[in-house]
Amino acid sequence: MTDPLPTGATIGILGGGQLGRMLSVAAARLGLRTHVYEPGQNPPAADVAHRVTTASYDDVEALTAFAKSVDLVTYEFENIPTSALDVIEAIAPIHPNRRALGTSQDRLVEKNFLQQIGLTVAPFADITDAASLDAAIARIGTPAILKTRRFGYDGKGQSRLSSADDAPAALDDMAGAPAVLEGFVDFSIEISIIAARNPQGEIACYDPGQNVHKDGILHTTTVPATLPPRLRTDAVLLAANILNALDYVGVMGVELFVTPQGFIVNEIAPRVHNSGHWTQNGCAVDQFEQHIRAIAGWPLGDGSRHSDVVMENLIGDDVAQVPTLAREPGCAIHLYGKVETKAGRKMGHVNRIQK
């Protein structure tokens, strides 16, 4: 794509969850339409998208019709089957590109890529069986964490090892899936950089946010993070390095551990990111509009922060607090339209503007 998408063009979104919902709202503000492709019935994005296709990712006929109906395709999550992408890409461009998606889909591939471009990651080892796990523990030590190479998120697909005695149980938790052993990192804080790049190579980064997790799920992101100016600049440059190395188009979330020895990259996410939700009330152009601008070939927006913000996820029964939160000054509520409340399920988030 060489020319920017015109008003009235249609962006296809693979996945109809809350990120697809918020991308659809952002696209509509710019006069663009969205067509969501989602296997599940009545997804959150269905409330706000111009069109929704409900079909599986192995339905070639549905994928073909979807791709023909849009001007380009993006996605709200990484775990999209390669076969589905093959069908779509033969008809419509996909942003971010397949290399970025393939890199982030596999933790081993991702860590090798990050090392190849000169960045630091936690000690890691490819785990294929009990012998390779024992060898990795002998080299990396414990405590450590065993993670599936693919499909893990929000603490799923992970098992902690306090000692070598935990190895058999951890391997059983992987259920035969290829895995990676990661050594624990002694860090002071975890931060996220939300960065964007458009086809012209223009890059814009938001201020680093400071993350706190509970039970493996992001609980809060606070902006500004407790970082000196020098490290804020270094974090932005690091994120830009990743975007350029992947010839990336769109928004990416980059999670970093801050250690006395410098930054350690925890993971990258080739999409809008939970830790970037604060931008909805802290910036003139939030991460969702920035992603739409980037993939549509528009100039990137001003990502500078006009307010300090604490973003807090509403997980499971937390959503019952909404009537109280609605009375709280400076509290912006963002609900995802999910009917069923489940433990560990993200039901919404709030952004608290800090005076």
MARDRENRO-343836 format. One line per 5 residues: number of its first residue (from 0); for each residue x, y, z of C-alpha. Coordinates in pm, 1 decimal, always signed. Each point is the difference from the previous one (the first is absolute). Example, Ala and Ser with C-alpha at 12.3 -4.5 7.8 and 13.67 -1.06 7.14 Angstrom:
0 = +1230.0 -450.0 +780.0  +137.0 +344.0 -66.0
//
This chain:
0 = +0.0 +0.0 +0.0  +141.8 +336.1 -103.7  -292.7 +240.0 +39.0  -170.9 +68.8 +333.5  -338.8 -164.0 +46.9
5 = -279.3 +242.5 -87.5  -301.3 +69.6 +215.5  -255.3 -277.5 -43.1  +259.2 -274.4 -52.9  -37.4 -322.2 +197.5
10 = +253.9 -153.2 +236.6  -31.9 -370.0 +77.7  +71.8 -104.0 +359.4  +79.5 -358.8 +92.2  -144.5 -51.6 +347.1
15 = -305.5 +155.3 +160.7  +110.0 +50.3 +359.8  +38.3 +324.8 +189.4  +302.2 +111.1 -201.5  -193.7 -50.1 -323.1
20 = -284.9 +194.5 +155.3  +218.4 +298.1 +86.1  +174.0 -11.0 -338.4  -341.3 +14.0 -167.0  -99.2 +306.3 +202.3
25 = +326.4 +173.0 -91.8  -44.5 -81.6 -369.4  -353.3 +138.5 +4.0  +127.0 +330.2 +142.2  +224.2 +29.2 -306.4
30 = -281.4 -75.4 -242.7  +116.5 -356.5 -66.3  -206.4 -317.8 +20.4  +93.4 -329.9 +160.8  -87.4 -357.9 -83.7
35 = +70.2 -239.0 +287.1  +70.6 -369.8 -51.3  -63.1 -201.7 +315.6  -84.5 -369.9 +57.1  -196.8 +67.1 +321.7
40 = -358.6 +118.9 +12.5  -80.3 +358.2 +105.3  +354.6 +124.7 +69.3  +59.7 +339.5 +167.0  +100.9 +159.1 -332.0
45 = -332.4 -94.2 -159.7  -170.7 +286.6 +182.3  +204.5 +263.9 -180.9  +135.4 -151.1 -325.2  -161.1 +76.1 -335.2
50 = -9.6 -370.8 -85.4  +77.8 -331.8 +171.6  +75.2 -340.2 -148.4  -52.3 -291.0 +239.0  +204.5 -292.2 -130.7
55 = +292.1 -221.2 +95.4  +358.0 +65.7 -105.8  -4.7 -313.0 -217.0  -300.6 +115.1 -205.0  +173.1 +85.7 -328.2
60 = -316.3 +127.0 -166.1  -76.5 +239.5 +286.8  +362.0 +117.7 +20.6  +4.1 +67.0 -374.6  -322.5 +199.7 +9.6
65 = +127.4 +196.4 +300.8  +328.7 +87.5 -169.7  -177.5 +111.5 -316.8  -227.9 +232.3 +197.5  +279.5 +206.5 +161.5
70 = +284.2 +225.6 -107.3  +250.8 -139.0 +249.2  +7.1 -230.2 +301.1  +132.6 +33.9 +352.8  -42.6 -212.9 +312.0
75 = -65.3 +35.3 +370.7  +179.8 -314.6 +118.6  +297.4 -204.9 -112.0  -121.7 -359.2 -8.5  -146.6 -4.6 -348.5
80 = +59.7 -319.7 -201.0  +253.2 +35.4 -278.2  -237.3 -166.7 -244.1  -258.1 +275.3 +56.0  +259.7 +269.8 -56.5
85 = +108.1 -168.8 -324.0  -354.0 +25.2 -135.6  -38.9 +363.8 +101.1  +340.7 +126.3 -110.9  -56.2 -131.9 -351.5
90 = -280.7 +256.3 -26.9  +61.9 +287.9 +242.7  +307.2 +145.4 +175.7  +50.6 -82.8 +368.6  +140.4 +252.0 +248.2
95 = +203.8 -54.7 +209.6  +184.3 -233.0 -236.3  +27.2 -377.6 +16.7  +360.6 +13.1 +122.4  -98.3 +200.6 +306.0
100 = -288.5 -233.4 +70.8  +209.3 -314.3 -46.4  +273.2 +138.2 +225.8  -238.3 +74.9 +284.3  -197.9 -324.2 -33.3
105 = +294.5 -210.1 +118.0  +191.4 +96.7 +314.9  +316.9 -173.8 -117.6  -4.0 +176.0 -337.1  -72.5 +330.5 +173.4
110 = +291.2 -30.0 +243.6  +243.1 -99.3 -273.4  -112.0 +296.2 -212.3  +42.3 +245.4 +288.4  +349.7 -129.3 +68.4
115 = +90.2 +22.5 -367.7  -77.1 +373.6 -5.9  +214.1 +57.2 +306.8  -258.4 +6.8 +278.4  +15.0 -183.2 +332.1
120 = -249.6 -265.5 +107.7  -21.4 -224.9 +304.8  +210.7 -318.7 -10.7  -198.9 -258.9 -195.0  +12.3 -348.6 -147.8
125 = -205.8 -200.0 -247.6  -178.3 -285.3 +179.4  -109.2 -306.9 -191.3  +11.1 -274.7 +264.4  +102.8 -83.7 +358.1
130 = +369.0 -24.4 -91.2  +9.1 +345.8 -158.4  -184.0 +143.7 +302.3  +249.3 -155.7 +241.6  +290.6 +136.2 -203.8
135 = -158.6 +346.4 -12.4  -55.1 +5.4 +376.3  +363.4 -96.4 +53.9  +109.3 +293.4 -218.7  -256.8 +267.6 +86.8
140 = -80.9 -100.7 +355.2  -315.1 +55.1 +203.8  -229.8 +170.5 +66.9  -111.0 -7.6 -361.1  -317.5 -14.5 -202.1
145 = -98.9 -247.9 -268.8  -221.6 +146.3 -273.6  -161.3 -146.4 -308.1  +161.4 +139.5 -313.9  -341.7 +85.5 -141.9
150 = -350.7 +98.2 +113.7  +78.6 +118.5 +354.1  -137.7 +329.6 +134.0  -113.3 +152.7 +331.3  +194.8 -259.1 +198.4
155 = -136.5 -297.2 -196.5  +238.4 -265.3 -133.2  +253.6 +65.5 +274.1  +141.2 -195.8 +292.8  +240.7 +127.7 +266.2
160 = +293.1 -205.4 +121.0  +131.8 +79.1 +346.9  +251.3 -284.0 -21.7  +104.0 -282.7 -230.2  -249.9 -222.3 +182.8
165 = -282.4 +191.4 -168.9  +115.3 -99.2 -349.9  -222.5 -307.6 -54.3  -317.8 +182.5 +107.0  +88.5 +305.6 -210.4
170 = +59.3 -216.5 -305.6  -335.7 -171.0 +56.6  -165.1 +344.2 +7.7  +122.3 +59.2 -355.1  -206.8 -299.7 -117.9
175 = +256.9 -91.2 -263.8  +20.0 +347.8 -153.2  +343.9 +136.2 -96.7  +122.1 +228.3 +276.5  +263.8 +250.1 +107.2
180 = +165.9 +19.3 +340.9  +65.1 +356.8 +113.9  +219.7 +100.0 +289.2  -145.0 +243.2 +251.6  +105.3 +362.5 -38.5
185 = +81.4 +216.9 +300.7  -170.6 +323.0 -106.6  -114.2 +314.9 +174.1  -305.6 +71.4 -217.7  -163.0 -116.9 -322.1
190 = -84.8 +260.1 -260.4  -172.3 -0.3 -336.8  +71.1 +206.9 -306.4  -287.7 +44.7 -242.9  +154.2 +89.0 -334.0
195 = -133.1 +53.0 -351.4  +149.2 +2.4 -348.7  -167.8 +77.6 -333.0  +94.8 -117.0 -352.6  +206.5 +314.2 -53.6
200 = +223.8 -97.3 +293.3  -129.5 +270.8 +232.4  +14.1 -109.6 +365.7  -186.9 +133.2 +303.9  +33.3 -133.9 +354.3
205 = -208.8 +63.6 +308.5  +146.9 +62.5 +343.3  +107.0 -319.7 +180.6  -264.2 -142.3 +232.5  +81.4 -183.1 +323.9
210 = -178.4 -334.5 +34.0  -116.0 -202.2 +298.8  -135.0 -353.8 -48.2  -222.1 -214.8 +219.8  -32.5 -375.0 -59.6
215 = +176.7 +38.3 -334.2  -247.4 +262.9 -129.2  +74.1 +369.1 -37.8  -157.4 +186.3 +293.2  +112.5 +361.5 -42.6
220 = +208.3 +214.7 -232.8  +117.8 +332.4 +141.0  +126.0 +289.3 -211.0  +249.6 +150.1 +41.7  +217.7 -292.2 +103.9
225 = +263.6 +54.7 +266.7  +284.5 +28.2 -248.6  +267.2 +267.2 -40.2  -14.7 +193.7 -331.9  +303.3 -183.4 -138.9
230 = -166.1 -339.9 +38.9  -325.1 +126.6 -150.6  +192.1 +100.4 -310.2  +186.3 -331.0 -9.5  -327.7 -193.3 +23.7
235 = -150.4 +191.8 -291.3  +310.2 -58.0 -212.8  -9.1 -370.4 +84.0  -361.5 -27.3 -116.1  +80.5 +188.7 -320.1
240 = +283.8 -244.6 -67.9  -244.2 -291.8 +14.5  -253.0 +171.4 -228.6  +260.4 +81.6 -262.2  +155.3 -347.5 +11.2
245 = -339.2 -153.3 -80.0  -97.0 +267.3 -257.9  -302.2 +29.4 +224.1  -326.3 +180.8 -75.8  -243.2 +54.9 +286.4
250 = +15.4 +25.3 +378.2  +216.4 -232.3 +207.8  +24.3 -56.6 +374.1  +351.9 -62.8 +135.1  +33.0 -121.3 +360.0
255 = +330.9 +68.9 +173.2  +150.1 -91.3 +335.6  +207.0 +278.4 +156.6  +313.4 -137.9 +164.4  +325.4 +151.4 +129.7
260 = +170.9 -140.0 -312.2  -251.4 +160.5 -236.4  -319.4 -102.0 -179.5  -97.1 -362.6 -51.2  -270.7 -57.6 -260.8
265 = -276.3 -216.9 +142.2  -215.6 -28.4 -311.4  -141.9 +182.6 -298.3  -361.5 +10.2 -114.9  -71.5 +93.9 -364.9
270 = -325.3 +179.0 +74.9  -160.9 +255.0 +225.0  +71.1 -96.3 +360.0  -176.3 -8.7 +335.1  +274.0 +214.4 +155.0
275 = -75.3 +271.8 -256.0  -362.4 +53.4 +101.3  +103.6 +302.0 +207.0  +50.6 +189.8 -327.3  -378.8 +19.7 -45.0
280 = -18.7 +269.8 +266.1  +360.7 +114.4 +22.9  +68.3 +97.6 -362.4  -170.8 +182.5 -285.0  +55.1 -303.5 -226.4
285 = -29.3 -335.1 +178.1  +167.1 -328.2 -96.5  -306.8 -123.4 -188.4  -21.9 +302.7 -227.2  +377.5 -10.8 -38.9
290 = -20.6 -360.8 -120.8  -273.2 +86.9 -250.4  +199.5 +299.8 -122.8  +312.3 -213.2 -41.4  -154.2 -289.4 -191.9
295 = -207.1 +238.7 -212.4  +315.6 +183.7 -107.9  -103.5 +324.2 +168.7  +242.1 +230.8 +183.8  +43.7 -113.8 +358.4
300 = -172.4 +203.0 +268.0  +145.1 +193.8 +290.7  +63.3 -257.2 +272.5  +114.6 +245.5 +264.6  -159.4 -39.3 +344.4
305 = -216.3 +283.5 +126.7  -97.6 -168.0 +329.4  +141.5 -244.5 +252.3  -211.3 -315.4 +4.7  -42.0 -323.0 +195.1
310 = -170.5 -270.5 -207.2  -159.0 -284.1 +197.5  -147.3 -312.8 -154.3  -341.6 -118.7 +114.4  +44.8 -375.8 +29.0
315 = -292.4 -233.5 +65.0  -214.9 +122.3 +287.9  +186.0 +334.6 +3.5  -261.7 +112.9 -250.0  -251.1 +14.7 +288.3
320 = +184.5 +313.5 +115.7  -120.1 +198.6 -301.5  -289.0 +181.4 +178.0  +247.4 +125.6 +260.5  +266.7 +80.9 -258.2
325 = -253.6 +203.8 -195.7  -17.3 +244.1 +292.3  +377.9 +35.9 +29.1  +138.0 +332.0 -130.1  +260.7 -32.3 -271.8
330 = -83.4 -365.6 -67.2  -71.9 -99.3 -362.5  -176.5 -335.1 -38.5  +52.4 -225.6 -301.1  -218.5 -312.4 -6.0
335 = +28.3 -274.4 -261.0  -361.8 -109.4 -27.8  +65.6 -353.3 +121.0  -319.6 -156.0 +133.9  +152.4 -284.7 +199.7
340 = +230.4 +75.7 +291.5  +274.0 -258.2 +61.7  +292.6 -16.5 +237.7  +310.0 +134.5 -176.0  -203.3 +150.1 -284.7
345 = +69.4 +360.3 -100.1  -336.4 +175.0 +20.6  +123.0 +355.9 -44.1  +243.4 +253.6 +136.1  +2.9 +341.1 +159.3
350 = +237.5 +291.0 -55.6  +47.9 +224.7 +299.7  +130.7 +345.8 -82.3  +253.1 +105.2 +263.2  -23.8 +358.3 +122.3
//
